[in-house]
Amino acid sequence: MARTGAQAGFAVGDARAPQSYAAGCDYDVIVCTEVLEHVPEDLEVIGCWPHGKVVIATVPNFDSPYHVRFFQDAEAVRARYRQVIAIDAISVVKKPYLTDISPANYWRALRWARYRPRELIKILGWGRRADSGCWFILSGTT
């Protein structure tokens, strides 16, 4: 509140509900992470977003039983969303190889992989993106 003067720093809503984007809401940025890959009507959801808003969204490049879609590369992301978002940039963040990255688990995994170089490389984060997957972070304007 001190920086923006707004009563609430964030508003949380259902991405599929048009009333979440009501005209009376005063916000500058839409952050949509870990949503678009789960929603069959992703383009319709983005179509509800008010024009001229800054958007930061993430989509994965790895499959899951819960994903409706995933993307092989940044160009596939651009091809899907360029009609509804003026994309300024797409960044790539590699997914960690280990799901439990607590220090104890990390050191245990390193110890067990010390004689398996390929596994060790993945744990250390030096592996290929194809080994663990990544997220594409797109930013732009509606």
NORDA-V390911 format. One record per backbone hydrogen bond with DSSP energy under -1.0 kcal/mol. NH is the residue of the N-H (numbers start at 1). CO is the residue of the C=O. E is the energy in kcal/mol with one decimal. If there is no record, write none. Layout:
nh=NH co=CO e=E
nh=NH co=CO e=E
This chain:
nh=5 co=1 e=-2.7
nh=17 co=14 e=-1.8
nh=20 co=17 e=-2.2
nh=21 co=18 e=-1.8
nh=22 co=19 e=-1.3
nh=25 co=22 e=-1.7
nh=30 co=54 e=-3.0
nh=32 co=56 e=-2.9
nh=38 co=35 e=-2.5
nh=45 co=41 e=-2.1
nh=46 co=42 e=-2.4
nh=47 co=43 e=-1.8
nh=48 co=45 e=-1.3
nh=49 co=46 e=-1.3
nh=54 co=28 e=-1.8
nh=55 co=140 e=-2.7
nh=56 co=30 e=-2.6
nh=57 co=138 e=-2.5
nh=58 co=32 e=-1.8
nh=59 co=136 e=-1.9
nh=61 co=134 e=-2.1
nh=67 co=64 e=-1.5
nh=68 co=37 e=-3.8
nh=69 co=37 e=-1.2
nh=71 co=60 e=-2.3
nh=77 co=73 e=-1.4
nh=78 co=74 e=-2.6
nh=79 co=75 e=-2.7
nh=80 co=76 e=-1.8
nh=81 co=77 e=-2.4
nh=82 co=78 e=-2.1
nh=84 co=81 e=-1.5
nh=85 co=81 e=-2.1
nh=86 co=141 e=-3.4
nh=87 co=85 e=-1.4
nh=88 co=139 e=-2.8
nh=89 co=139 e=-1.7
nh=91 co=137 e=-2.8
nh=93 co=135 e=-2.4
nh=95 co=133 e=-2.5
nh=106 co=102 e=-2.7
nh=107 co=103 e=-2.5
nh=108 co=104 e=-2.1
nh=109 co=105 e=-2.7
nh=110 co=106 e=-2.3
nh=111 co=107 e=-2.4
nh=112 co=108 e=-2.4
nh=113 co=109 e=-1.6
nh=114 co=111 e=-1.0
nh=116 co=113 e=-2.2
nh=120 co=116 e=-2.4
nh=121 co=117 e=-2.5
nh=122 co=118 e=-1.7
nh=123 co=119 e=-2.4
nh=124 co=120 e=-2.3
nh=125 co=122 e=-1.2
nh=126 co=121 e=-2.2
nh=131 co=128 e=-1.4
nh=133 co=129 e=-3.0
nh=135 co=93 e=-2.6
nh=136 co=59 e=-3.6
nh=137 co=91 e=-2.7
nh=138 co=57 e=-2.8
nh=139 co=89 e=-2.4
nh=140 co=55 e=-1.9
nh=141 co=86 e=-1.5
nh=142 co=53 e=-2.4
